[in-house]
């Protein structure tokens, strides 16, 4: 392991310990010799877990200037969560009044499993309902000042004040996904939320949704440590999970090996289990990915479904054309005319191209640089990490 990787691994490992102690509300071990508190802070920001490690840091002798940064982020997260919760309750009350059943997913439902809700940050709110009610809910959001920012076959995205973001789903995942059958007829797998309006998945399906959400990010772009913390929190607050059911369900889709490796990794990150070479390499991949994943892996996933292949000139051209000639769903926001006349897509491509050439020439240069950065070495490394994590 290089000195750079060793330093990243040590700081990432200690960040994981701080997260685990905050979740378990216990005191952390003293930091390792030579710790760089600025790197701990930068890693926490990179993974969007500043509020999650803050309670643990208060028990340590952290330099004042670093603690001040963490305190600032912590206070911002408290205020952010309060605003989101007030807005969510307004929307949920209207949906309930209009007899629109909905299932709360991901962060909006999971945050209450954490010691304090603001510790589990989320940028958007995901809810699921029938296709018919999805249209009705969209009209309600628009009446409340939201603007539809995007739409694909199974969900719409609405935004207000550049802060509140709602994704209204009519399916848990794309109907084209091989994993879509896991969540068919979602309301049959949900129960009323005892703490609020709407529904949440029953415990076993909620846990499955966390595992599959982590898997999707892991293979397509990489993922940060927060998604692993979600598993720790949910297992801790739901001790009666049916792990046999979870394994049998994942086994149908070839994900059982991945799941076992992820649980072992969680034991290394949060439970004190020794890291062997396999889990050290996967952990480094996670620490490097951060909250939004690896740009390199995103590019690779976009151009090739064959993870064993080298990146060819043809692959690079495929990336170029996908980026510069996107589909209707991608361009609807910029060119609303496509909503009613998708046949005009080529016209929009031409207009977009001329606009870029004359007004944003830097974008062309950035694209060329991105294509240059693509390498077969990146592809091989991504394939190796997937293999270590049990993905074939």
C-alpha positions in Angstrom: 0.0 0.0 0.0 1.4 3.4 -0.9 2.0 6.1 1.7 -0.9 8.1 0.2 -3.3 5.1 0.4 -2.1 4.3 3.9 -2.9 7.8 5.1 -6.3 7.7 3.5 -7.1 4.3 4.9 -6.1 5.2 8.4 -8.2 8.4 8.4 -11.1 6.7 6.7 -11.0 3.9 9.3 -11.0 6.3 12.2 -13.8 8.3 10.6 -15.8 5.0 10.5 -15.1 4.5 14.2 -16.4 8.0 15.0 -19.6 7.3 13.0 -20.1 4.0 14.9 -19.6 5.7 18.3 -22.1 8.4 17.4 -24.7 5.8 16.4 -24.1 3.7 19.4 -23.7 6.8 21.7 -20.4 5.5 23.1 -17.0 7.1 23.6 -14.5 6.7 20.7 -11.0 5.4 21.2 -8.1 7.9 21.2 -7.0 8.8 17.7 -4.0 7.1 16.2 -0.6 8.8 16.4 0.0 11.4 13.7 -3.7 12.0 12.9 -4.4 14.9 10.6 -7.6 16.5 11.9 -7.9 18.6 8.8 -8.0 15.4 6.7 -10.7 14.0 9.0 -12.7 17.1 8.5 -12.3 17.0 4.7 -13.2 13.3 4.6 -16.4 14.0 6.7 -17.4 16.8 4.3 -16.6 14.6 1.2 -18.9 11.9 2.6 -21.5 14.3 4.0 -21.2 12.9 7.5 -20.1 15.9 9.5 -23.2 15.9 11.7 -22.9 12.2 12.1 -19.4 12.3 13.6 -20.0 15.5 15.6 -21.2 13.9 18.8 -18.1 11.7 19.0 -15.8 14.6 18.4 -17.1 16.4 21.5 -15.5 13.7 23.6 -12.0 14.2 22.1 -9.3 16.8 22.2 -9.9 18.2 18.7 -8.1 21.4 17.7 -10.3 24.4 18.2 -10.2 25.6 14.6 -11.3 22.1 13.4 -14.0 21.8 16.0 -15.3 25.2 14.9 -15.7 24.0 11.4 -17.6 20.9 12.5 -19.8 22.9 14.8 -20.7 25.2 11.9 -21.7 22.2 9.7 -23.6 20.6 12.6 -25.7 23.8 13.2 -26.4 24.0 9.4 -27.6 20.4 9.4 -29.9 21.1 12.3 -31.5 24.0 10.6 -31.6 22.2 7.2 -33.4 19.2 8.7 -35.9 21.4 10.6 -36.8 23.2 7.3 -37.2 19.9 5.5 -39.3 18.4 8.2 -41.7 21.3 8.3 -42.1 21.3 4.5 -42.5 17.5 4.4 -45.3 17.6 7.0 -47.1 20.2 5.0 -47.0 18.1 1.8 -47.8 14.9 3.6 -50.8 16.5 5.2 -52.2 17.6 1.8 -51.6 14.2 0.3 -53.4 12.6 3.2 -56.3 15.1 2.8 -56.5 14.3 -0.9 -56.6 10.5 -0.2 -53.3 9.9 -2.0 -51.6 6.9 -0.3 -47.8 7.2 -0.5 -44.7 5.3 0.7 -41.8 7.2 2.2 -38.4 5.9 1.1 -34.8 6.3 1.8 -33.6 9.3 4.0 -37.0 10.8 4.9 -38.0 7.4 6.5 -34.6 6.3 7.7 -33.6 9.5 9.6 -35.7 8.6 12.6 -33.7 5.5 13.1 -30.6 7.6 13.9 -30.1 9.0 17.5 -31.1 12.4 16.1 -32.9 12.9 12.8 -30.5 15.6 11.5 -27.6 13.2 11.7 -28.9 11.5 8.6 -28.7 14.2 5.9 -30.7 13.8 2.7 -30.9 16.2 -0.3 -34.2 15.1 -1.6 -37.4 13.4 -0.5 -38.5 10.2 -2.3 -42.1 9.0 -2.1 -43.8 6.3 -4.1 -47.5 6.1 -5.2 -49.6 4.8 -8.0 -49.1 6.2 -11.5 -52.5 7.9 -11.4 -51.7 9.5 -8.1 -48.3 10.5 -9.3 -49.9 13.0 -11.7 -52.2 14.3 -9.0 -49.4 14.7 -6.5 -47.4 16.6 -9.2 -50.2 19.1 -9.6 -50.4 19.5 -5.8 -46.6 20.3 -5.7 -46.9 22.8 -8.5 -49.8 24.5 -6.7 -47.4 24.8 -3.7 -44.7 26.5 -5.8 -42.7 23.6 -7.1 -41.3 23.3 -10.6 -40.9 20.0 -12.3 -37.2 19.7 -13.1 -37.1 16.4 -14.8 -39.1 13.3 -15.6 -38.4 9.7 -16.6 -40.6 6.6 -17.1 -41.1 6.0 -13.4 -40.5 9.2 -11.5 -40.8 13.0 -11.6 -38.5 15.5 -9.8 -39.8 18.7 -8.4 -37.9 21.6 -6.9 -38.7 24.8 -4.9 -36.4 27.6 -3.8 -33.4 25.6 -5.0 -33.6 23.8 -1.7 -36.7 21.5 -1.4 -36.5 18.5 -3.9 -39.2 15.9 -4.2 -39.0 12.8 -6.3 -42.5 11.3 -7.0 -42.2 7.6 -8.0 -44.7 5.3 -9.5 -42.2 2.4 -9.1 -39.4 1.8 -6.7 -36.9 1.4 -9.6 -36.9 1.3 -13.3 -39.2 -1.4 -14.8 -36.2 -2.3 -17.0 -34.1 -3.2 -14.0 -33.6 -6.9 -13.4 -34.2 -6.1 -9.7 -37.6 -4.4 -10.3 -39.6 -7.6 -9.3 -38.3 -7.3 -5.8 -40.6 -4.3 -5.2 -43.5 -5.1 -7.4 -46.9 -4.1 -5.9 -45.0 -1.9 -3.3 -48.0 -1.2 -1.1 -48.3 -5.0 -0.4 -44.9 -4.7 1.2 -45.7 -1.5 3.2 -47.3 -0.7 6.5 -48.7 2.6 7.9 -46.1 4.8 9.4 -46.9 4.9 13.1 -45.1 8.3 13.5 -46.5 10.2 10.6 -48.8 10.2 7.6 -48.2 7.7 4.8 -46.6 4.3 4.6 -43.2 2.8 5.0 -41.9 -0.6 3.9 -42.1 -3.3 6.4 -38.8 -3.9 8.2 -37.5 -6.7 5.9 -38.3 -4.9 2.7 -37.0 -1.6 4.0 -33.7 -3.3 4.8 -33.7 -4.9 1.3 -34.2 -1.5 -0.2 -31.1 -0.2 1.6 -29.0 -3.1 0.4 -30.2 -2.8 -3.2 -29.8 1.0 -3.1 -26.2 0.5 -2.0 -25.6 -2.1 -4.6 -26.9 0.2 -7.4 -24.5 3.0 -6.4 -21.6 0.6 -5.8 -21.6 -0.8 -9.3 -22.6 2.3 -11.2 -20.5 5.1 -9.6 -19.2 4.0 -6.3 -20.6 5.1 -2.9 -19.5 6.7 0.3 -19.6 5.5 3.9 -23.0 6.9 4.7 -24.9 4.1 2.9 -23.0 1.6 5.0 -23.9 3.5 8.2 -27.5 3.2 7.1 -27.2 -0.6 7.3 -25.6 -0.4 10.8 -28.4 1.9 12.0 -31.2 -0.1 10.6 -29.8 -3.4 12.0 -29.3 -1.9 15.3 -32.8 -0.4 15.6 -34.6 -3.5 14.1 -33.1 -6.5 15.9 -35.9 -8.9 14.6 -34.9 -8.7 10.9 -35.4 -11.9 9.0 -31.9 -12.3 7.5 -32.8 -15.7 6.0 -35.5 -14.0 3.9 -33.1 -11.2 2.9 -30.5 -13.7 1.8 -33.0 -15.9 -0.1 -34.4 -12.9 -1.9 -30.9 -11.6 -2.8 -29.8 -15.0 -3.9 -32.4 -15.0 -6.6 -30.7 -12.1 -8.2 -27.1 -13.2 -7.7 -26.4 -10.7 -4.9 -25.9 -12.9 -2.0 -22.1 -12.9 -2.2 -22.1 -9.1 -2.5 -24.4 -8.9 0.6 -22.1 -11.2 2.7 -19.0 -9.2 1.7 -20.8 -5.9 2.5 -21.8 -7.2 6.0 -18.3 -8.3 6.6 -17.0 -4.9 5.5 -19.5 -3.2 7.9 -18.0 -5.4 10.7 -14.6 -4.1 9.8 -15.7 -0.4 9.5 -17.9 -0.3 12.5 -17.4 -3.4 14.6 -13.7 -3.7 15.2 -13.2 -6.7 12.9 -9.7 -6.9 11.4 -9.3 -5.7 7.8 -7.7 -8.2 5.5 -6.4 -7.3 2.1 -9.8 -7.7 0.4 -11.7 -5.4 2.7 -8.8 -2.9 2.9 -9.0 -2.5 -0.9 -12.8 -2.2 -0.9 -12.7 0.3 2.0 -10.1 2.5 0.1 -12.4 2.5 -2.9 -15.3 3.7 -0.6 -13.2 6.3 1.1 -12.1 7.7 -2.4 -15.6 7.6 -3.8 -17.3 10.0 -1.3 -21.0 10.8 -1.2 -21.4 11.2 -5.0 -19.1 8.4 -6.1 -16.2 8.3 -8.5 -16.2 10.4 -11.7 -14.0 7.8 -13.4 -16.4 4.9 -12.5 -19.4 7.0 -13.7 -17.8 7.5 -17.0 -16.9 3.8 -17.3 -20.3 2.6 -16.3 -21.9 5.0 -18.8 -20.0 3.7 -21.9 -19.8 0.0 -21.3 -21.9 -2.7 -19.7 -19.0 -5.2 -20.3 -16.9 -4.5 -17.2 -14.2 -6.9 -18.3 -13.4 -5.1 -21.6 -10.7 -2.6 -22.2 -11.8 1.0 -23.1 -11.5 1.3 -26.9 -11.7 4.3 -29.2 -15.3 3.1 -30.0 -16.2 3.3 -26.3 -14.8 6.8 -26.1 -16.9 7.9 -29.1 -19.9 6.2 -27.5 -19.4 8.4 -24.4 -19.0 11.5 -26.6 -22.3 10.9 -28.4 -24.2 10.0 -25.3 -23.1 13.2 -23.7 -23.8 15.5 -26.7 -26.9 13.8 -28.0 -29.0 12.9 -24.9 -32.5 11.6 -25.0 -35.8 13.4 -24.7 -36.1 12.8 -20.9 -32.7 14.5 -20.3 -33.5 17.6 -22.4 -37.1 18.2 -21.4 -36.2 20.7 -18.7 -34.1 22.8 -21.0 -36.5 22.5 -24.0 -40.1 22.1 -22.7 -41.3 21.8 -26.3 -40.1 18.2 -26.2 -43.0 17.4 -23.8 -45.5 17.8 -26.6 -43.3 17.3 -29.6 -40.5 14.8 -28.9 -40.0 14.6 -32.7 -38.1 17.9 -32.4 -35.3 16.3 -30.5 -32.8 16.6 -33.5 -33.6 20.3 -33.7 -32.8 20.7 -30.0 -29.5 18.9 -30.4 -28.5 21.3 -33.2 -29.6 24.3 -31.1 -27.8 23.0 -28.1 -24.6 22.3 -30.1 -24.4 25.8 -31.6 -25.1 27.4 -28.2 -22.3 25.4 -26.6 -19.8 26.3 -29.4 -20.5 30.0 -29.2 -21.3 30.5 -25.6 -19.6 27.6 -23.7 -16.5 26.6 -25.7 -14.9 25.5 -22.4 -17.4 22.7 -22.2 -15.8 21.1 -25.4 -12.4 21.3 -23.9 -13.6 19.7 -20.6 -15.2 16.9 -22.6 -11.9 16.2 -24.4 -10.1 16.1 -21.1 -12.6 13.7 -19.7 -12.2 11.4 -22.7 -8.4 11.5 -22.3 -8.7 10.5 -18.7 -10.6 7.3 -19.6 -8.2 4.4 -19.4 -8.3 0.6 -19.5 -6.4 0.7 -16.2 -9.5 2.4 -14.5 -11.7 -0.3 -16.1 -9.5 -3.1 -14.7 -9.4 -1.6 -11.3 -13.2 -1.2 -11.2 -13.6 -4.8 -12.3 -11.2 -5.9 -9.6 -13.0 -4.1 -6.8 -16.4 -5.5 -8.1 -14.9 -9.0 -8.0 -13.6 -8.5 -4.5 -17.1 -7.4 -3.4 -18.6 -10.6 -4.9 -20.0 -9.1 -8.1 -19.7 -11.2 -11.2 
